[in-house]
Amino acid sequence: MFRFLGKWTPTLIGALFVYSGIYKLLRPGEATMALVSLDVGLRLAIIMIGAVTCFELYLGIILLIKLDLKYGLWAATGVMFTFTVFLWYLSTLAHPPSCGCLGLTGLFKSNRADALFGVCRNVVILWLLKFA
């Protein structure tokens, strides 16, 4: 079982990053507004979301074509950990903004529940990355 997870994790995580990057390319507004609602300036939020989108696409392609797996897996772990901390922070706010994560916003009736679901999802992904 662990061999199966280790073998397919880079491909699955790569596809996840590519999907997330394409989603943010097509609909950057939710993620941008999440940062703006946390008192980040609009220009800085747009630049940050653009940088994150480019990095997600880059990491996704590296993992999908298995170009440099060691770097790709370490970078993916760092990015997922950072996203997890951000979602956890959102879940602690009294009125958290929608995170714009993977198009799953609106899955629950509250943004806090969306953020907590994202934390749980990311913890599972971090465990998958550990097995890889």
Accessible surface in RSA format (square Angstrom, percent):
REM  Atomic radii and reference values for relative SASA: ProtOr
REM  Chains: A
REM  Algorithm: Lee & Richards
REM  Probe-radius: 1.40
REM  Slices: 20
REM RES _ NUM      All-atoms   Total-Side   Main-Chain    Non-polar    All polar
REM                ABS   REL    ABS   REL    ABS   REL    ABS   REL    ABS   REL
RES MET A   1   173.46  89.8 124.25  82.2  49.22 117.2  97.93  83.3  75.54 100.1
RES PHE A   2   128.26  64.2 123.11  76.3   5.14  13.4 123.52  74.9   4.74  13.6
RES ARG A   3   217.78  91.4 205.57 104.8  12.21  29.1  84.25 115.1 133.53  80.9
RES PHE A   4   126.97  63.5 120.70  74.8   6.27  16.3 125.34  76.0   1.63   4.7
RES LEU A   5    33.92  18.9  33.24  23.8   0.68   1.7  33.92  23.8   0.00   0.0
RES GLY A   6    20.77  25.6   0.00   N/A  20.77  25.6  11.58  31.8   9.19  20.6
RES LYS A   7   139.86  68.2 125.01  76.7  14.84  35.3  82.82  74.5  57.04  60.8
RES TRP A   8   108.51  43.5 108.51  52.5   0.00   0.0 101.31  54.0   7.20  11.7
RES THR A   9     0.56   0.4   0.45   0.5   0.11   0.3   0.00   0.0   0.56   0.8
RES PRO A  10     4.35   3.2   4.35   4.0   0.00   0.0   4.35   3.6   0.00   0.0
RES THR A  11    34.58  24.6  34.58  35.1   0.00   0.0  32.27  43.4   2.31   3.5
RES LEU A  12    99.41  55.4  94.00  67.2   5.41  13.6  94.32  66.2   5.09  13.7
RES ILE A  13     4.09   2.3   4.09   3.0   0.00   0.0   4.09   2.9   0.00   0.0
RES GLY A  14     0.00   0.0   0.00   N/A   0.00   0.0   0.00   0.0   0.00   0.0
RES ALA A  15    47.74  43.9  41.95  64.7   5.79  13.2  44.32  62.4   3.42   9.1
RES LEU A  16    45.35  25.3  40.70  29.1   4.65  11.7  44.77  31.4   0.58   1.6
RES PHE A  17     3.39   1.7   3.30   2.0   0.09   0.2   3.39   2.1   0.00   0.0
RES VAL A  18    30.41  20.0  30.41  27.5   0.00   0.0  30.41  26.4   0.00   0.0
RES TYR A  19   116.80  54.5 113.22  64.4   3.58   9.3  88.34  66.4  28.46  35.1
RES SER A  20     7.28   6.2   6.95   9.3   0.33   0.8   3.72   7.9   3.56   5.0
RES GLY A  21     0.00   0.0   0.00   N/A   0.00   0.0   0.00   0.0   0.00   0.0
RES ILE A  22    81.42  46.3  81.42  60.7   0.00   0.0  81.42  58.6   0.00   0.0
RES TYR A  23    33.21  15.5  30.61  17.4   2.60   6.8  27.08  20.3   6.14   7.6
RES LYS A  24    21.16  10.3  19.45  11.9   1.70   4.1  12.00  10.8   9.16   9.8
RES LEU A  25   110.58  61.6  86.97  62.2  23.60  59.3  89.33  62.7  21.25  57.2
RES LEU A  26   137.38  76.5 110.54  79.1  26.84  67.5 112.87  79.3  24.51  66.0
RES ARG A  27   152.33  64.0 146.20  74.5   6.14  14.6  33.68  46.0 118.65  71.9
RES PRO A  28    61.71  45.0  61.71  56.3   0.00   0.0  61.71  50.9   0.00   0.0
RES GLY A  29    39.00  48.1   0.00   N/A  39.00  48.1  36.77 100.9   2.23   5.0
RES GLU A  30    66.64  38.3  58.58  44.3   8.05  19.2  32.60  63.1  34.04  27.8
RES ALA A  31     7.10   6.5   5.05   7.8   2.05   4.7   5.75   8.1   1.35   3.6
RES THR A  32    10.26   7.3  10.26  10.4   0.00   0.0   7.30   9.8   2.95   4.5
RES MET A  33    98.14  50.8  95.73  63.4   2.41   5.7  61.90  52.6  36.24  48.0
RES ALA A  34     2.04   1.9   1.09   1.7   0.94   2.1   1.42   2.0   0.61   1.6
RES LEU A  35    20.86  11.6  20.86  14.9   0.00   0.0  20.86  14.7   0.00   0.0
RES VAL A  36    47.00  30.9  39.83  36.1   7.17  17.3  39.83  34.6   7.17  19.4
RES SER A  37    67.25  56.8  32.25  43.0  34.99  80.6  43.27  92.1  23.98  33.6
RES LEU A  38    45.29  25.2  23.08  16.5  22.21  55.8  28.09  19.7  17.20  46.3
RES ASP A  39   140.65  98.5 106.52 106.0  34.12  80.7  34.04  80.1 106.60 106.3
RES VAL A  40    34.75  22.9  27.74  25.1   7.01  16.9  31.79  27.6   2.96   8.0
RES GLY A  41    45.86  56.5   0.00   N/A  45.86  56.5  37.96 104.2   7.90  17.7
RES LEU A  42    95.89  53.4  87.73  62.8   8.16  20.5  87.73  61.6   8.16  22.0
RES ARG A  43   202.90  85.2 199.11 101.5   3.79   9.0  72.37  98.9 130.53  79.1
RES LEU A  44    97.74  54.4  94.54  67.6   3.19   8.0  95.87  67.3   1.86   5.0
RES ALA A  45     0.00   0.0   0.00   0.0   0.00   0.0   0.00   0.0   0.00   0.0
RES ILE A  46    95.19  54.2  91.45  68.1   3.73   9.0  92.23  66.4   2.95   8.0
RES ILE A  47   116.01  66.0 108.92  81.1   7.09  17.1 114.23  82.3   1.78   4.8
RES MET A  48    76.45  39.6  73.11  48.4   3.34   7.9  71.40  60.7   5.05   6.7
RES ILE A  49    14.37   8.2  14.37  10.7   0.00   0.0  14.37  10.3   0.00   0.0
RES GLY A  50    34.72  42.8   0.00   N/A  34.72  42.8  33.73  92.6   0.99   2.2
RES ALA A  51    60.35  55.5  46.51  71.8  13.84  31.5  54.87  77.3   5.48  14.5
RES VAL A  52    47.95  31.6  44.96  40.7   2.99   7.2  47.90  41.6   0.05   0.1
RES THR A  53     5.43   3.9   5.43   5.5   0.00   0.0   3.91   5.3   1.52   2.3
RES CYS A  54    85.14  64.4  79.63  88.8   5.51  13.0  26.65  67.5  58.49  63.1
RES PHE A  55    74.71  37.4  71.79  44.5   2.92   7.6  74.34  45.1   0.37   1.0
RES GLU A  56     2.78   1.6   2.78   2.1   0.00   0.0   0.82   1.6   1.96   1.6
RES LEU A  57    35.76  19.9  35.76  25.6   0.00   0.0  35.76  25.1   0.00   0.0
RES TYR A  58   112.87  52.7 107.16  61.0   5.71  14.9  79.19  59.5  33.68  41.5
RES LEU A  59     0.02   0.0   0.02   0.0   0.00   0.0   0.02   0.0   0.00   0.0
RES GLY A  60     0.00   0.0   0.00   N/A   0.00   0.0   0.00   0.0   0.00   0.0
RES ILE A  61    92.46  52.6  91.96  68.5   0.50   1.2  92.46  66.6   0.00   0.0
RES ILE A  62     5.43   3.1   5.43   4.0   0.00   0.0   5.43   3.9   0.00   0.0
RES LEU A  63     0.00   0.0   0.00   0.0   0.00   0.0   0.00   0.0   0.00   0.0
RES LEU A  64    67.68  37.7  49.55  35.4  18.13  45.6  49.55  34.8  18.13  48.8
RES ILE A  65   110.39  62.8  82.83  61.7  27.56  66.4  89.55  64.5  20.84  56.5
RES LYS A  66    94.48  46.1  74.19  45.5  20.28  48.3  61.01  54.9  33.46  35.6
RES LEU A  67   128.57  71.6 101.07  72.3  27.50  69.1 103.63  72.8  24.94  67.1
RES ASP A  68    70.05  49.1  65.98  65.7   4.07   9.6  21.26  50.0  48.79  48.7
RES LEU A  69    58.88  32.8  53.58  38.3   5.30  13.3  53.58  37.6   5.30  14.3
RES LYS A  70   157.04  76.6 147.39  90.4   9.65  23.0  97.17  87.5  59.86  63.8
RES TYR A  71    91.52  42.7  85.31  48.5   6.22  16.2  72.94  54.8  18.58  22.9
RES GLY A  72     0.00   0.0   0.00   N/A   0.00   0.0   0.00   0.0   0.00   0.0
RES LEU A  73    25.19  14.0  24.75  17.7   0.44   1.1  25.04  17.6   0.15   0.4
RES TRP A  74   180.26  72.3 172.69  83.6   7.57  17.8 157.49  84.0  22.78  36.9
RES ALA A  75    17.71  16.3   5.24   8.1  12.47  28.4  16.65  23.4   1.06   2.8
RES ALA A  76     0.00   0.0   0.00   0.0   0.00   0.0   0.00   0.0   0.00   0.0
RES THR A  77    47.13  33.5  47.13  47.8   0.00   0.0  39.37  52.9   7.76  11.7
RES GLY A  78    37.68  46.5   0.00   N/A  37.68  46.5  35.77  98.2   1.91   4.3
RES VAL A  79    22.19  14.6  19.13  17.3   3.06   7.4  21.55  18.7   0.64   1.7
RES MET A  80     7.45   3.9   7.45   4.9   0.00   0.0   4.87   4.1   2.58   3.4
RES PHE A  81   121.36  60.7 121.36  75.2   0.00   0.0 121.36  73.6   0.00   0.0
RES THR A  82    84.71  60.2  81.23  82.3   3.48   8.3  59.96  80.5  24.75  37.4
RES PHE A  83    51.02  25.5  50.74  31.4   0.28   0.7  51.02  30.9   0.00   0.0
RES THR A  84    14.27  10.1  14.27  14.5   0.00   0.0  14.27  19.2   0.00   0.0
RES VAL A  85    71.06  46.8  69.40  62.8   1.66   4.0  71.06  61.7   0.00   0.0
RES PHE A  86    61.19  30.6  57.06  35.3   4.13  10.8  60.92  36.9   0.27   0.8
RES LEU A  87     3.55   2.0   3.55   2.5   0.00   0.0   3.55   2.5   0.00   0.0
RES TRP A  88   144.85  58.1 144.85  70.1   0.00   0.0 120.07  64.0  24.79  40.2
RES TYR A  89   100.19  46.8 100.19  57.0   0.00   0.0  66.33  49.8  33.86  41.7
RES LEU A  90     0.19   0.1   0.19   0.1   0.00   0.0   0.19   0.1   0.00   0.0
RES SER A  91    11.52   9.7   4.37   5.8   7.15  16.5   0.56   1.2  10.96  15.3
RES THR A  92    74.90  53.3  41.00  41.6  33.89  80.8  40.94  55.0  33.95  51.3
RES LEU A  93    41.61  23.2  39.58  28.3   2.04   5.1  41.61  29.2   0.00   0.0
RES ALA A  94    80.76  74.3  54.90  84.7  25.85  58.8  63.10  88.9  17.66  46.8
RES HIS A  95   169.97  92.9 145.77 101.3  24.20  61.9 101.23 104.3  68.74  80.0
RES PRO A  96    14.05  10.2   7.69   7.0   6.36  23.1   7.69   6.3   6.36  39.5
RES PRO A  97    23.64  17.2  12.80  11.7  10.84  39.4  22.14  18.3   1.51   9.4
RES SER A  98    32.63  27.6  27.00  36.0   5.64  13.0  26.95  57.4   5.68   8.0
RES CYS A  99    13.19  10.0   4.68   5.2   8.51  20.0   1.10   2.8  12.09  13.0
RES GLY A 100     1.66   2.0   0.00   N/A   1.66   2.0   0.20   0.5   1.46   3.3
RES CYS A 101    24.77  18.7  20.98  23.4   3.78   8.9  10.45  26.5  14.32  15.4
RES LEU A 102    21.54  12.0  17.69  12.7   3.84   9.7  17.78  12.5   3.75  10.1
RES GLY A 103    31.23  38.5   0.00   N/A  31.23  38.5   3.54   9.7  27.69  62.0
RES LEU A 104    61.11  34.0  57.38  41.0   3.73   9.4  60.57  42.5   0.54   1.4
RES THR A 105    30.74  21.9  11.35  11.5  19.39  46.2   6.23   8.4  24.50  37.0
RES GLY A 106    64.24  79.2   0.00   N/A  64.24  79.2  34.46  94.6  29.78  66.7
RES LEU A 107    96.35  53.7  67.04  48.0  29.32  73.7  72.26  50.7  24.09  64.8
RES PHE A 108    84.03  42.0  70.72  43.8  13.31  34.6  76.62  46.5   7.41  21.2
RES LYS A 109   218.32 106.5 175.13 107.5  43.19 102.8 126.46 113.8  91.86  97.9
RES SER A 110    53.42  45.1  46.21  61.7   7.21  16.6  45.28  96.4   8.14  11.4
RES ASN A 111    55.34  38.2  48.19  46.6   7.14  17.2   2.61   6.3  52.73  51.0
RES ARG A 112    87.16  36.6  86.56  44.1   0.60   1.4  34.50  47.2  52.66  31.9
RES ALA A 113    33.91  31.2  27.53  42.5   6.38  14.5  31.49  44.3   2.42   6.4
RES ASP A 114    11.71   8.2   6.53   6.5   5.18  12.2   5.71  13.4   6.00   6.0
RES ALA A 115     2.04   1.9   1.70   2.6   0.34   0.8   1.80   2.5   0.23   0.6
RES LEU A 116    84.64  47.1  84.10  60.2   0.54   1.4  84.40  59.3   0.24   0.6
RES PHE A 117    77.65  38.8  71.86  44.5   5.79  15.1  76.56  46.4   1.09   3.1
RES GLY A 118     1.64   2.0   0.00   N/A   1.64   2.0   1.64   4.5   0.00   0.0
RES VAL A 119    25.02  16.5  25.02  22.7   0.00   0.0  25.02  21.7   0.00   0.0
RES CYS A 120    80.33  60.8  75.69  84.4   4.65  10.9  26.67  67.6  53.66  57.9
RES ARG A 121    43.97  18.5  36.19  18.5   7.77  18.5  33.71  46.1  10.26   6.2
RES ASN A 122     1.78   1.2   1.78   1.7   0.00   0.0   0.00   0.0   1.78   1.7
RES VAL A 123    62.63  41.2  62.63  56.7   0.00   0.0  62.63  54.4   0.00   0.0
RES VAL A 124    91.27  60.1  89.84  81.3   1.43   3.4  91.11  79.2   0.16   0.4
RES ILE A 125    12.40   7.1  12.40   9.2   0.00   0.0  12.40   8.9   0.00   0.0
RES LEU A 126    34.55  19.2  29.38  21.0   5.17  13.0  29.75  20.9   4.80  12.9
RES TRP A 127   137.06  55.0 135.71  65.7   1.36   3.2 115.38  61.5  21.68  35.2
RES LEU A 128    36.29  20.2  36.29  26.0   0.00   0.0  36.29  25.5   0.00   0.0
RES LEU A 129     9.88   5.5   0.31   0.2   9.58  24.1   0.55   0.4   9.33  25.1
RES LYS A 130   143.92  70.2 110.82  68.0  33.09  78.8  70.22  63.2  73.69  78.5
RES PHE A 131    79.94  40.0  56.62  35.1  23.32  60.7  60.09  36.4  19.85  56.8
RES ALA A 132    45.87  42.2   0.32   0.5  45.55 103.6  12.05  17.0  33.82  89.6
END  Absolute sums over single chains surface
CHAIN  1 A     7899.6       6715.9       1183.7       5805.6       2094.0
END  Absolute sums over all chains
TOTAL          7899.6       6715.9       1183.7       5805.6       2094.0
